């Protein structure tokens, strides 16, 4: 898996929600996040405003996340994210002050 698209309606991603994990669809149509840190891109819904601690920690291949509507990013949300990349895709995160 390289791209993870989260559904509209989410407002908060809880602590350690994707801590080195990837999405797997179960037979009942729900989703499980387990086992893999191969995610390269995460598409956040426009409704998401908060990322809790360690939410994307250890996603070693991550290099792209849209943060346009995120207002709060808690501690270690991206700890070691992108650390496993061996190419030049990883770009710095730029956070603009509100107001």
Phi and psi in radians as a Rosetta constraint file:
Dihedral C 1 N 2 CA 2 C 2 CIRCULARHARMONIC -2.105 0.35
Dihedral N 2 CA 2 C 2 N 3 CIRCULARHARMONIC -0.409 0.35
Dihedral C 2 N 3 CA 3 C 3 CIRCULARHARMONIC -2.226 0.35
Dihedral N 3 CA 3 C 3 N 4 CIRCULARHARMONIC 2.316 0.35
Dihedral C 3 N 4 CA 4 C 4 CIRCULARHARMONIC -2.112 0.35
Dihedral N 4 CA 4 C 4 N 5 CIRCULARHARMONIC 2.086 0.35
Dihedral C 4 N 5 CA 5 C 5 CIRCULARHARMONIC -1.928 0.35
Dihedral N 5 CA 5 C 5 N 6 CIRCULARHARMONIC 2.072 0.35
Dihedral C 5 N 6 CA 6 C 6 CIRCULARHARMONIC -1.578 0.35
Dihedral N 6 CA 6 C 6 N 7 CIRCULARHARMONIC 2.523 0.35
Dihedral C 6 N 7 CA 7 C 7 CIRCULARHARMONIC -1.286 0.35
Dihedral N 7 CA 7 C 7 N 8 CIRCULARHARMONIC 2.623 0.35
Dihedral C 7 N 8 CA 8 C 8 CIRCULARHARMONIC -1.032 0.35
Dihedral N 8 CA 8 C 8 N 9 CIRCULARHARMONIC 2.633 0.35
Dihedral C 8 N 9 CA 9 C 9 CIRCULARHARMONIC 1.878 0.35
Dihedral N 9 CA 9 C 9 N 10 CIRCULARHARMONIC -0.422 0.35
Dihedral C 9 N 10 CA 10 C 10 CIRCULARHARMONIC -1.191 0.35
Dihedral N 10 CA 10 C 10 N 11 CIRCULARHARMONIC 2.392 0.35
Dihedral C 10 N 11 CA 11 C 11 CIRCULARHARMONIC -1.953 0.35
Dihedral N 11 CA 11 C 11 N 12 CIRCULARHARMONIC -0.540 0.35
Dihedral C 11 N 12 CA 12 C 12 CIRCULARHARMONIC -2.436 0.35
Dihedral N 12 CA 12 C 12 N 13 CIRCULARHARMONIC 2.458 0.35
Dihedral C 12 N 13 CA 13 C 13 CIRCULARHARMONIC -1.855 0.35
Dihedral N 13 CA 13 C 13 N 14 CIRCULARHARMONIC 2.103 0.35
Dihedral C 13 N 14 CA 14 C 14 CIRCULARHARMONIC -1.191 0.35
Dihedral N 14 CA 14 C 14 N 15 CIRCULARHARMONIC 2.852 0.35
Dihedral C 14 N 15 CA 15 C 15 CIRCULARHARMONIC -0.949 0.35
Dihedral N 15 CA 15 C 15 N 16 CIRCULARHARMONIC 2.336 0.35
Dihedral C 15 N 16 CA 16 C 16 CIRCULARHARMONIC 1.043 0.35
Dihedral N 16 CA 16 C 16 N 17 CIRCULARHARMONIC 0.372 0.35
Dihedral C 16 N 17 CA 17 C 17 CIRCULARHARMONIC -0.983 0.35
Dihedral N 17 CA 17 C 17 N 18 CIRCULARHARMONIC -0.647 0.35
Dihedral C 17 N 18 CA 18 C 18 CIRCULARHARMONIC -2.164 0.35
Dihedral N 18 CA 18 C 18 N 19 CIRCULARHARMONIC 0.517 0.35
Dihedral C 18 N 19 CA 19 C 19 CIRCULARHARMONIC -0.979 0.35
Dihedral N 19 CA 19 C 19 N 20 CIRCULARHARMONIC 1.551 0.35
Dihedral C 19 N 20 CA 20 C 20 CIRCULARHARMONIC 1.143 0.35
Dihedral N 20 CA 20 C 20 N 21 CIRCULARHARMONIC 0.573 0.35
Dihedral C 20 N 21 CA 21 C 21 CIRCULARHARMONIC -2.208 0.35
Dihedral N 21 CA 21 C 21 N 22 CIRCULARHARMONIC 2.918 0.35
Dihedral C 21 N 22 CA 22 C 22 CIRCULARHARMONIC -2.356 0.35
Dihedral N 22 CA 22 C 22 N 23 CIRCULARHARMONIC 2.804 0.35
Dihedral C 22 N 23 CA 23 C 23 CIRCULARHARMONIC -1.466 0.35
Dihedral N 23 CA 23 C 23 N 24 CIRCULARHARMONIC 2.353 0.35
Dihedral C 23 N 24 CA 24 C 24 CIRCULARHARMONIC -2.292 0.35
Dihedral N 24 CA 24 C 24 N 25 CIRCULARHARMONIC 2.233 0.35
Dihedral C 24 N 25 CA 25 C 25 CIRCULARHARMONIC -1.424 0.35
Dihedral N 25 CA 25 C 25 N 26 CIRCULARHARMONIC 2.289 0.35
Dihedral C 25 N 26 CA 26 C 26 CIRCULARHARMONIC -1.600 0.35
Dihedral N 26 CA 26 C 26 N 27 CIRCULARHARMONIC 2.928 0.35
Dihedral C 26 N 27 CA 27 C 27 CIRCULARHARMONIC -1.014 0.35
Dihedral N 27 CA 27 C 27 N 28 CIRCULARHARMONIC -0.563 0.35
Dihedral C 27 N 28 CA 28 C 28 CIRCULARHARMONIC -1.435 0.35
Dihedral N 28 CA 28 C 28 N 29 CIRCULARHARMONIC 0.059 0.35
Dihedral C 28 N 29 CA 29 C 29 CIRCULARHARMONIC 1.591 0.35
Dihedral N 29 CA 29 C 29 N 30 CIRCULARHARMONIC -0.146 0.35
Dihedral C 29 N 30 CA 30 C 30 CIRCULARHARMONIC -1.437 0.35
Dihedral N 30 CA 30 C 30 N 31 CIRCULARHARMONIC 3.059 0.35
Dihedral C 30 N 31 CA 31 C 31 CIRCULARHARMONIC -2.135 0.35
Dihedral N 31 CA 31 C 31 N 32 CIRCULARHARMONIC 2.541 0.35
Dihedral C 31 N 32 CA 32 C 32 CIRCULARHARMONIC -2.075 0.35
Dihedral N 32 CA 32 C 32 N 33 CIRCULARHARMONIC 2.547 0.35
Dihedral C 32 N 33 CA 33 C 33 CIRCULARHARMONIC -2.091 0.35
Dihedral N 33 CA 33 C 33 N 34 CIRCULARHARMONIC 1.809 0.35
Dihedral C 33 N 34 CA 34 C 34 CIRCULARHARMONIC -2.652 0.35
Dihedral N 34 CA 34 C 34 N 35 CIRCULARHARMONIC 2.568 0.35
Dihedral C 34 N 35 CA 35 C 35 CIRCULARHARMONIC 1.483 0.35
Dihedral N 35 CA 35 C 35 N 36 CIRCULARHARMONIC -0.558 0.35
Dihedral C 35 N 36 CA 36 C 36 CIRCULARHARMONIC -2.161 0.35
Dihedral N 36 CA 36 C 36 N 37 CIRCULARHARMONIC 2.482 0.35
Dihedral C 36 N 37 CA 37 C 37 CIRCULARHARMONIC -2.022 0.35
Dihedral N 37 CA 37 C 37 N 38 CIRCULARHARMONIC 0.554 0.35
Dihedral C 37 N 38 CA 38 C 38 CIRCULARHARMONIC -1.523 0.35
Dihedral N 38 CA 38 C 38 N 39 CIRCULARHARMONIC 0.032 0.35
Dihedral C 38 N 39 CA 39 C 39 CIRCULARHARMONIC -1.126 0.35
Dihedral N 39 CA 39 C 39 N 40 CIRCULARHARMONIC 2.232 0.35
Dihedral C 39 N 40 CA 40 C 40 CIRCULARHARMONIC -1.819 0.35
Dihedral N 40 CA 40 C 40 N 41 CIRCULARHARMONIC -0.536 0.35
Dihedral C 40 N 41 CA 41 C 41 CIRCULARHARMONIC -2.396 0.35
Dihedral N 41 CA 41 C 41 N 42 CIRCULARHARMONIC 2.422 0.35
Dihedral C 41 N 42 CA 42 C 42 CIRCULARHARMONIC -2.185 0.35
Dihedral N 42 CA 42 C 42 N 43 CIRCULARHARMONIC 2.212 0.35
Dihedral C 42 N 43 CA 43 C 43 CIRCULARHARMONIC -1.820 0.35
Dihedral N 43 CA 43 C 43 N 44 CIRCULARHARMONIC 1.952 0.35
Dihedral C 43 N 44 CA 44 C 44 CIRCULARHARMONIC -1.557 0.35
Dihedral N 44 CA 44 C 44 N 45 CIRCULARHARMONIC 2.510 0.35
Dihedral C 44 N 45 CA 45 C 45 CIRCULARHARMONIC -1.250 0.35
Dihedral N 45 CA 45 C 45 N 46 CIRCULARHARMONIC 2.755 0.35
Dihedral C 45 N 46 CA 46 C 46 CIRCULARHARMONIC -1.144 0.35
Dihedral N 46 CA 46 C 46 N 47 CIRCULARHARMONIC -0.316 0.35
Dihedral C 46 N 47 CA 47 C 47 CIRCULARHARMONIC -1.460 0.35
Dihedral N 47 CA 47 C 47 N 48 CIRCULARHARMONIC -0.229 0.35
Dihedral C 47 N 48 CA 48 C 48 CIRCULARHARMONIC -1.397 0.35
Dihedral N 48 CA 48 C 48 N 49 CIRCULARHARMONIC 2.161 0.35
Dihedral C 48 N 49 CA 49 C 49 CIRCULARHARMONIC -2.095 0.35
Dihedral N 49 CA 49 C 49 N 50 CIRCULARHARMONIC -0.237 0.35
Dihedral C 49 N 50 CA 50 C 50 CIRCULARHARMONIC -2.343 0.35
Dihedral N 50 CA 50 C 50 N 51 CIRCULARHARMONIC 2.306 0.35
Dihedral C 50 N 51 CA 51 C 51 CIRCULARHARMONIC -1.983 0.35
Dihedral N 51 CA 51 C 51 N 52 CIRCULARHARMONIC 2.055 0.35
Dihedral C 51 N 52 CA 52 C 52 CIRCULARHARMONIC -1.399 0.35
Dihedral N 52 CA 52 C 52 N 53 CIRCULARHARMONIC 3.054 0.35
Dihedral C 52 N 53 CA 53 C 53 CIRCULARHARMONIC -0.990 0.35
Dihedral N 53 CA 53 C 53 N 54 CIRCULARHARMONIC 2.408 0.35
Dihedral C 53 N 54 CA 54 C 54 CIRCULARHARMONIC 1.045 0.35
Dihedral N 54 CA 54 C 54 N 55 CIRCULARHARMONIC 0.340 0.35
Dihedral C 54 N 55 CA 55 C 55 CIRCULARHARMONIC -1.020 0.35
Dihedral N 55 CA 55 C 55 N 56 CIRCULARHARMONIC -0.686 0.35
Dihedral C 55 N 56 CA 56 C 56 CIRCULARHARMONIC -2.042 0.35
Dihedral N 56 CA 56 C 56 N 57 CIRCULARHARMONIC 0.358 0.35
Dihedral C 56 N 57 CA 57 C 57 CIRCULARHARMONIC -1.063 0.35
Dihedral N 57 CA 57 C 57 N 58 CIRCULARHARMONIC 2.432 0.35
Dihedral C 57 N 58 CA 58 C 58 CIRCULARHARMONIC 1.203 0.35
Dihedral N 58 CA 58 C 58 N 59 CIRCULARHARMONIC 0.294 0.35
Dihedral C 58 N 59 CA 59 C 59 CIRCULARHARMONIC -1.451 0.35
Dihedral N 59 CA 59 C 59 N 60 CIRCULARHARMONIC 1.422 0.35
Dihedral C 59 N 60 CA 60 C 60 CIRCULARHARMONIC -1.075 0.35
Dihedral N 60 CA 60 C 60 N 61 CIRCULARHARMONIC -0.414 0.35
Dihedral C 60 N 61 CA 61 C 61 CIRCULARHARMONIC -1.723 0.35
Dihedral N 61 CA 61 C 61 N 62 CIRCULARHARMONIC -0.028 0.35
Dihedral C 61 N 62 CA 62 C 62 CIRCULARHARMONIC -1.117 0.35
Dihedral N 62 CA 62 C 62 N 63 CIRCULARHARMONIC 2.321 0.35
Dihedral C 62 N 63 CA 63 C 63 CIRCULARHARMONIC -2.436 0.35
Dihedral N 63 CA 63 C 63 N 64 CIRCULARHARMONIC -0.127 0.35
Dihedral C 63 N 64 CA 64 C 64 CIRCULARHARMONIC -2.504 0.35
Dihedral N 64 CA 64 C 64 N 65 CIRCULARHARMONIC 2.167 0.35
Dihedral C 64 N 65 CA 65 C 65 CIRCULARHARMONIC -2.517 0.35
Dihedral N 65 CA 65 C 65 N 66 CIRCULARHARMONIC 2.296 0.35
Dihedral C 65 N 66 CA 66 C 66 CIRCULARHARMONIC -1.502 0.35
Dihedral N 66 CA 66 C 66 N 67 CIRCULARHARMONIC 2.159 0.35
Dihedral C 66 N 67 CA 67 C 67 CIRCULARHARMONIC -2.022 0.35
Dihedral N 67 CA 67 C 67 N 68 CIRCULARHARMONIC 0.315 0.35
Dihedral C 67 N 68 CA 68 C 68 CIRCULARHARMONIC -0.924 0.35
Dihedral N 68 CA 68 C 68 N 69 CIRCULARHARMONIC -0.713 0.35
Dihedral C 68 N 69 CA 69 C 69 CIRCULARHARMONIC -1.810 0.35
Dihedral N 69 CA 69 C 69 N 70 CIRCULARHARMONIC -0.004 0.35
Dihedral C 69 N 70 CA 70 C 70 CIRCULARHARMONIC -1.307 0.35
Dihedral N 70 CA 70 C 70 N 71 CIRCULARHARMONIC 2.226 0.35
Dihedral C 70 N 71 CA 71 C 71 CIRCULARHARMONIC -1.835 0.35
Dihedral N 71 CA 71 C 71 N 72 CIRCULARHARMONIC -0.462 0.35
Dihedral C 71 N 72 CA 72 C 72 CIRCULARHARMONIC -2.316 0.35
Dihedral N 72 CA 72 C 72 N 73 CIRCULARHARMONIC 2.214 0.35
Dihedral C 72 N 73 CA 73 C 73 CIRCULARHARMONIC -2.169 0.35
Dihedral N 73 CA 73 C 73 N 74 CIRCULARHARMONIC 2.009 0.35
Dihedral C 73 N 74 CA 74 C 74 CIRCULARHARMONIC -1.562 0.35
Dihedral N 74 CA 74 C 74 N 75 CIRCULARHARMONIC 2.943 0.35
Dihedral C 74 N 75 CA 75 C 75 CIRCULARHARMONIC -0.812 0.35
Dihedral N 75 CA 75 C 75 N 76 CIRCULARHARMONIC 2.386 0.35
Dihedral C 75 N 76 CA 76 C 76 CIRCULARHARMONIC 1.014 0.35
Dihedral N 76 CA 76 C 76 N 77 CIRCULARHARMONIC 0.393 0.35
Dihedral C 76 N 77 CA 77 C 77 CIRCULARHARMONIC -0.955 0.35
Dihedral N 77 CA 77 C 77 N 78 CIRCULARHARMONIC -0.627 0.35
Dihedral C 77 N 78 CA 78 C 78 CIRCULARHARMONIC -2.081 0.35
Dihedral N 78 CA 78 C 78 N 79 CIRCULARHARMONIC 0.438 0.35
Dihedral C 78 N 79 CA 79 C 79 CIRCULARHARMONIC -0.997 0.35
Dihedral N 79 CA 79 C 79 N 80 CIRCULARHARMONIC 2.189 0.35
Dihedral C 79 N 80 CA 80 C 80 CIRCULARHARMONIC 1.131 0.35
Dihedral N 80 CA 80 C 80 N 81 CIRCULARHARMONIC 0.099 0.35
Dihedral C 80 N 81 CA 81 C 81 CIRCULARHARMONIC -1.113 0.35
Dihedral N 81 CA 81 C 81 N 82 CIRCULARHARMONIC 2.307 0.35
Dihedral C 81 N 82 CA 82 C 82 CIRCULARHARMONIC 1.398 0.35
Dihedral N 82 CA 82 C 82 N 83 CIRCULARHARMONIC -0.025 0.35
Dihedral C 82 N 83 CA 83 C 83 CIRCULARHARMONIC -1.159 0.35
Dihedral N 83 CA 83 C 83 N 84 CIRCULARHARMONIC -0.336 0.35
Dihedral C 83 N 84 CA 84 C 84 CIRCULARHARMONIC -1.634 0.35
Dihedral N 84 CA 84 C 84 N 85 CIRCULARHARMONIC 0.028 0.35
Dihedral C 84 N 85 CA 85 C 85 CIRCULARHARMONIC -1.291 0.35
Dihedral N 85 CA 85 C 85 N 86 CIRCULARHARMONIC 2.483 0.35
Dihedral C 85 N 86 CA 86 C 86 CIRCULARHARMONIC -2.055 0.35
Dihedral N 86 CA 86 C 86 N 87 CIRCULARHARMONIC 0.178 0.35
Dihedral C 86 N 87 CA 87 C 87 CIRCULARHARMONIC -1.985 0.35
Dihedral N 87 CA 87 C 87 N 88 CIRCULARHARMONIC -2.971 0.35
Dihedral C 87 N 88 CA 88 C 88 CIRCULARHARMONIC -1.790 0.35
Dihedral N 88 CA 88 C 88 N 89 CIRCULARHARMONIC 0.387 0.35
Dihedral C 88 N 89 CA 89 C 89 CIRCULARHARMONIC -1.289 0.35
Dihedral N 89 CA 89 C 89 N 90 CIRCULARHARMONIC -0.484 0.35
Dihedral C 89 N 90 CA 90 C 90 CIRCULARHARMONIC -1.208 0.35
Dihedral N 90 CA 90 C 90 N 91 CIRCULARHARMONIC 2.149 0.35
Dihedral C 90 N 91 CA 91 C 91 CIRCULARHARMONIC -2.037 0.35
Dihedral N 91 CA 91 C 91 N 92 CIRCULARHARMONIC 2.696 0.35
Dihedral C 91 N 92 CA 92 C 92 CIRCULARHARMONIC -1.151 0.35
Dihedral N 92 CA 92 C 92 N 93 CIRCULARHARMONIC 2.636 0.35
Dihedral C 92 N 93 CA 93 C 93 CIRCULARHARMONIC -1.518 0.35
Dihedral N 93 CA 93 C 93 N 94 CIRCULARHARMONIC 2.232 0.35
Dihedral C 93 N 94 CA 94 C 94 CIRCULARHARMONIC -1.913 0.35
Dihedral N 94 CA 94 C 94 N 95 CIRCULARHARMONIC 2.155 0.35
Dihedral C 94 N 95 CA 95 C 95 CIRCULARHARMONIC -1.967 0.35
Dihedral N 95 CA 95 C 95 N 96 CIRCULARHARMONIC 2.126 0.35
Dihedral C 95 N 96 CA 96 C 96 CIRCULARHARMONIC -1.618 0.35
Dihedral N 96 CA 96 C 96 N 97 CIRCULARHARMONIC 2.425 0.35
Dihedral C 96 N 97 CA 97 C 97 CIRCULARHARMONIC -1.166 0.35
Dihedral N 97 CA 97 C 97 N 98 CIRCULARHARMONIC 2.583 0.35
Dihedral C 97 N 98 CA 98 C 98 CIRCULARHARMONIC -1.335 0.35
Dihedral N 98 CA 98 C 98 N 99 CIRCULARHARMONIC 2.774 0.35
